[in-house]
Each structure stands twice: as structure tokens, then as C-alpha cells.
Amino acid sequence: MAGRLSSTLRFAPARVDVEKRTDGTMVLRSPERIEFPSETVGQWLDRWGSRAPQRTFLAERSGDGWRRLTYADALEQGQRIGEGLLARNLTVSKPIAILADNSIDHGLLALGAMYVGLTVAPISTAYALMSRDYGKLKYIFELLEPELTWTSDPRKFGAALDAVGAKPTSLAEIIAKRTTTRVNEASRAVRPDAIAKILFTSGSTGMPKGVINTHRMITANQRQCLAVWPFIAELPPLVVDWLPWNHTFGGNYDFFMVLSNGGTMYIDAGKPAPGLIELSVKNLCEISPNMYFNVPRGFDLLIPYLEGDAELRRSFFRNLRFVFYAGAALPQNLWERFEGLAIQERGGDLALVSAWGSTETAPLAAAVHYPIERAGIIGLPVPGCDIKLVPSGGKLEVRVRGPNVTLGYFRDDALTRDAFDEEGFYRIGDALRFADSAAPEKGLVFDGRVAEDFKLTTGTWVNTGVVRLKLIAAADPIVQDAVITGHDCDQVGAIVFLNPAITSGWSAVEIRTRLVQVLRSLAADPGSSTHPVRCIVADEPPSIDANEITDKGYINQRAVRERRSHLVAVLHAPTPRPEVITC
């Protein structure tokens, strides 16, 4: 990789074919053709249980040390769990519900079920712990109709399980004492198009959608990863990872990258939140990863610790070769701070990259595998995955087709039909643009959610994603996130969510003074659609019950604007009230 960071890892060349149509539509695809073996998740477990039986597969905190699970143990226990599940004669069409944080037992149950052709549905613990009415959890259980529910902590999740009428089954009740030929026969009978898991994702409104994830989707996507990042086969991943397994980033991309390549995952019980980030720091002081994955919010909280703790910094960068962010756009100021640390500790020998996709694409659809020097670029289509760009409202709406794309939504034929166009491309709802229209091989840039952008009364479109990032960067570090407003108004505004770790000791006057400075600095750009000219501080954190925030911490712009319409009205009133901050 070039620029201030220069990695010696082996990457695929940056190439893309562009098919241009008369209506302005473009179809992008990689010129590289790759084979997609008819694999299943269980075959990966068989492979590494045989090739590297004593290598650590998963590890988790246990007292002052780590409980470790080797590949041999994972295979043996996974098979015994599969045997126990088969003995229960579960209905294949009724997925096993898993309500738990990441853990070795969670991983074993999921792998044991998939090994014998059963489907699992890992459910966000936020629906049980952060929700007040359990509305989303009730909807999920009614949709799944699970015959078996497992939780890591019946007491912790007891009230939630009572609310949905579920009686949990312990792992001890499931795991068989020994295996028979039945488990191997069941494993050989699993076909690539069998459903491995149901992953739930929320749209801009409404209840969670159950995305069908087949074995083919999962295995094809890991093959696509290797096509663009061939070094992974030479450098078995060693990761310290917190990303939740109910989400495609942690549960598909990270977990299966480790498993398919015979790597090692240290399960990080910390999270990018005050009071929990400290556990992540402790883990990274002990374990030096060679690859690191996180969302921008995670980097936002981790970087100050790296800047202030030399011991942590040395441990973190000691073996680090590959750093990956996704899930949301990374503010440029965070990119530059992290880049500076990598130069300080490794002389710049590091790859800092991103990718793009969704739960419906397993998740990788586009990836960076060439030199980049700034945040925002999400790469080029991975081999075998076609990306269609359709002109829409001044943007290029993106659609995706390939073996890594979902068959549809669980028990929702209408939603499935609406999700695909006449050519079988999945309508993902994002917009992309070229980093350089004259040189498409330089990659694509995320251009916001189509449904989140809006027009001012001047008729000018406001690119919500770009304006949000610009505001957060200018207000670093006091603003944690922001929602951009101004639909059918003559000016852009913002609802800002403060960073409590920074502003807890600040007075209202100090906060106001700082935000005024931020707005004035942004006003140097004369474009009316490129920056907010007024803002208001949110009176409460974003609500998961109201779908304002995902369990990764990503703000749902549309949901916040709709739920807090009273703040939007105050923000854009002709005469600003005292709580409105202007430049």
C-alpha cells in the first residue's frame, strides 16, 4: 500500500470492468474469475480440526487468564452438540434462537447446529437489555417460532425470555456424551443452499428483517475475501474482537474469516462504550493481534488510549499488519490520528482499509485492495459480485448481485419480492460514486443512504453522510454523533449527540461556545448544502426501541428526524429559540 502507510502484504491488483448502458446505468464487475467450491461451514471445521488440531480457535476471559478452545476440541464438541440436536428431532424450518453475547459456548452451539444442517438465529441482546417493551424481541420470536432457545445467562435475560414465553435450554442438556454415525451422515447431507443462519437487521422504519444466510453465501464470501486479500491464506488471522455475532460484521465476516483460514479469535467482552472500552484496552495490552477490525465508533474511543498509553500502543502495533473498518464512514480526523500512531510504532508498515456491503451480501460486496490515502473509499467489486449503479435523484443508487447475496427474507415473500429488481439485483438502498470518474480503478466512495438525503427549498440536495462526517470532524472530540436536518427548509441544521466522556464536566456555556466555533469554522465553505448553520443538543441519547440506533451504534438519520420532529421544528423555526445554537 502507498501513501503515508505502505504495507508489504500481498493484495490483488486494482481492476474493474465498467459496462455502460444508454440510460446512464453502469454495471461494475471484477475481471478476475474465481471458482466457488461447493463448501459448507461444517467442512471448515472438519478441515482445521484435522490440519491444526492443537491450534487455538477461540479464547475468552476466564478469571485472570483465558479459556482456550482448540480446533480439535471445537470439532469434537461441535459434533456432540450436533448429535444432541438431532436427537431432539427439531423442525428445520424453525431456527434455534440464541440470545447471548459472544462466547465459546455461543460459537460451539452455532457451529454444532450448522454442522448437521440446522439453522440458528442469533438475536441482539440489546433487544432484551436496552428495550423497555421487548417489542422487537416479541416480533422476532413470533416470526421464528423456535423449538429451542439458548441463552448464556438465564438470569440476566430471564425477564426478556418470560416476555416472549420462551424457556431456555442449557448446553449441558443439548450436548451428547458421544457421537454416532448419524452426525457424520447429517453433515455430509448439508447442501450449500441450506440455510445456515437468520440474521436480523432493521430498516429505516418498522420491525427487524430476518435475512436468510445460506452456507453458499457465507463460503462464497470468504472465497471472495481471499481473492482480493490473498495474504490471509499466508497469515492466519489472530484477532481480538468484540463485534457482536448477531450482526454480519462480527458474526459472518470476522468469525468465518478466522474459521475458514485456521485463525485464532480472542473474544473481547469489551465494547466501544464508556465503562466497557477499558476491558478492550486490557485485552489488547495482553494479546497482540495481526489483524484488527472495528467500526468508526470503536476507533473513536480506542485512539485516545493508544495515544496516551505507550505500553498499550506497543502491544497493539507489535504484530499488526492489517486494520479494517466498516459499518459506517470513518471521519478523516480519526484516520489521520491512527495513521500517525502506525507511523510512530511501525514506520508505516500497515494496511488501513475498508469495504462495503450489508447483511444481505454476507457482507462483503466491495473492498479496498490497493493504495488509498484517505477515509471514505470503499473499494471495488469483489470477484463474482456485480455492482449496478442506477441514476436516482442526482445520485447513483447501488444494487448487488452474486453468490454472496441473500435469497430473501425469512417468511416474508412480499419483502423479498420488493428487495430485488427485474435483473435479480438486490436493492441495498445506498448510493455510491467514483472517487475519480476518469479513473474507475481508484474505487468507489460511499455517498449516503438514498432514503436519508433530502432537498432544501432551493432545490439543492443535501448529502447527509458527507455533512455528518464534516460536522463530527470539526467538533472532535465533543460530538459523538449527529443527525442532519433541513428537509424543505432553506438551511441545513443538525441535532448533535454529545460525547459524555468528554463533556460531562462542561458547563452549558462552554458547550455552546465550542459549538458556535464549530459552526463558524464550517461556514468558511459558502455552499448552503454542505454544512449546518445551526444546531441543537439532543435531550436524550438515541433510542434502540425507536430504531434510532443499531446495536453497532450507527445512527438511523431518518428515524431520529421522525421521532424528534419537535426538535427539528424548533431548530428550523424562523426565530431561533435560546436552545438553538447558530453561527
Secondary structure, DSSP 8 states (H G I E B T S, - for coil): --TT----S-------EEEE-TTS-EEEE-S---------HHHHHHHHHHHSTTSEEEEEEETTEEEEEEHHHHHHHHHHHHHHHHHTT--TTS-EEEE--S-HHHHHHHHHHHHTT--EEEE-THHHHT-SS-HHHHHHHHHH--S-EEES-TTTTHHHHHHHT-----HHHHS-SS--HHHHHHHHH--TTSEEEEEEE--SSSS-EEEEEEHHHHHHHHHHHHHH-GGGGTS--EEEE---TTSHIIIIIIHHHHHHTT-EEEE----SSTTTHHHHHHHHHH---SEEEE-HHHHHHHHHHHHH-HHHHHHHHHS--EEEE-SS---HHHHHHHHHHHHHHHTT--EEEEEEE-GGGSSEEEE--S---STTEEEEE-TT-EEEEEEETTEEEEEEESTTS---BTT-HHHHHHHB-TTS-EEEEEEEEES-TT-GGG-EEEEEETTT-EE-TTS-EE-HHHHHHHHHHHTTTTEEEEEEE-TTSSS-EEEEEE-HHHHTT--HHHHHHHHHHHHHHHTTS--TTSS-SEEEE-SS---TTTTSB-TT--B-HHHHHHHTHHHHHHHT-SS--TT-EE-
